[in-house]
Amino acid sequence: MARPEQVLRTYITLTVMSTAASSMIWGVNTLFLLDAGLSIGQAFVANAFFTVGMVLFEVPTGVVADTVGRRTSYLLGTITLIGSTLLYLLLWQRTGAPFAAWAVASMLLGLGFTFFSGATEAWLVDGLHATGYRGSLDAAFAKGQIASGVAMLGGSIGGGLLAQWTNLGVPYAVRAALLGATFVVAWRAMYDIGFTPKPRVSVVAEMRGILRSSLDHGLLNPPVRWVMLAAPFTAGVSVYGFYAAQPYLLELYGSSDSYAIAGLSAGLVAGAQILGGASASYVARVFRRRTSVMLAAVGSVVVVLVLIGLTTSFWAAFVLLAVWSVVFAAVTPVRQAYLNELIPSAQRATVLSSDSLLGSSGGVVIQPTLGRAADVWGYGPAYLIGASIQLLALPFILLARRAQPENERARETVGV
């Protein structure tokens, strides 16, 4: 019989390995696309196709996790990411590759991450519940976030340094190799605990039933619905802001080929993840309800984005990016716990995938929009536009707070 600490340890191990592998390219991805001959606008359209892939495949892969199993979904995601990463590397080596090829490769990357998005969280929560875990979900997710931040710190800075010392393609090759190691560990250590795959009679009927149930517990459940509908605005702006920070900081720094600086910017976000995860207990003391944390976070991010857009100083932008990252990191485990407390196990992966789908759908529109704005007016004004878009999330979180039934508010309390 597995114990809660074993489940959490396996989750953290896989989180560290997959994040370290994935983040090898996060600090240089935009620069990689620009080096391949894409314009700023095209680079963010390519990123938008990544989110298109997530939109198209989020729910189907969530259904895979809820029917076949969380472990199977995770392994499929690892294989898909290895193949799509190598395809990216091949396109970069072929100077002048058609943009359609970049679009397809980006969509396949999105497919890979959709196999992870709902399944990994659902695997952890099911396993903890089945083994008698007595702690809070906030604390469990915070530990995972700290581990992810440590891995991202090493991966993103390492990727930037590798690109500086060699070329922009090497981090992609290393990423594929590390993902291969992740697959081996997941194959040997990850088993579905607290979840039994349903016997499949009709795949179509099965998908209909799960989707119907996931709607009942997702978009048709007001406290969950309003938080999910805020996701397109927060997630779409966050993805643009992260990837635009690489060339923007280099522009403010005055050197377009200092890849180590770009890696450092991604490492800064990773360090913020560690700090944000470690601050979970402090957040629990300051805020009584999770929706209060989300409201404060959105408002703070709007202010920080405005300041990033207005500054002309590299160091000021660097510090502001750190502040933004800490706020985002601090609210993430709170939001995860809020949703997981309100979703039954049988529909958990599908509803979480639907939530991720909505966030990705915002990125499909917002990334190319802000990328085009950066092409025309520059990165600073694009961040100002991003702040105004982020502001649109506030009414939805207020509605979620209002929709929470009185008898459920104890479960929404931070740290419970």
VENJOLIN-V14046 format. One line per field, one symbol per residue. ss: DSSP state (H for helix, E for strand, C for the rest). psi: psi as a letter, one per 40 degrees, with the letter a starting at -180 (. if undefined). A space follows every 50 residues. Layout:
ss->???
psi->???
This chain:
ss->CCCHHHHHHHHHHHHHHHHHHHCCCCCCHHHHHHHCCCCHHHHHHHHHHH HHHHHHHHHHHHHHHHHCCHHHHHHHHHHHHHHHHHHHHHHHHCCCCCHH HHHHHHHHHHHHHHHHHHHHHHHHHHHHHHCCCCCCHHHHHHHHHHHHHH HHHHHHHHHHHHHHHCCCCHHHHHHHHHHHHHHHHHHHHCCCCCCCCCCC CCHHHHHHHHHHHHHHHCCCCHHHHHHHHHHHHHHHHHHHHHHHHHHHHH HHHCCCCCHHHHHHHHHHHHHHHHHHHHCHHHHHHHCCEHHHHHHHHHHH HHHHHHHHHHCCCHHHHHHHHHHHHHHHHHHHHHHHHHHHHCCCHHHHHH HHHHHHHHHHHHHHHHHHHHHHHHHHHCHHHHHHHHHHHHHCCHHHHHHH HHHCCHHHHHHHECCC
psi->hiidddddddddddddddddddededeedddddddeeiiddddddddddd ddddddeddddddddeddiddddddddddddddddddddddddgheiidd ddddddddddddddddddddddddddddddefheaidddddddddddddd dddddddddddddddcieddddddddddddddddddddehihhehhiihh dhddddddddddddddecdehdddddddeddddddddddddddddcdddd dddehefgddddddddddddddddddddedddddddhdiddddddddddd ddddddddddiehddddddddddddddddddddddddddddehiddeddd ddddddddddddddddddddddddddeidddddddddddddedddddddd ddehideeddeehhe.
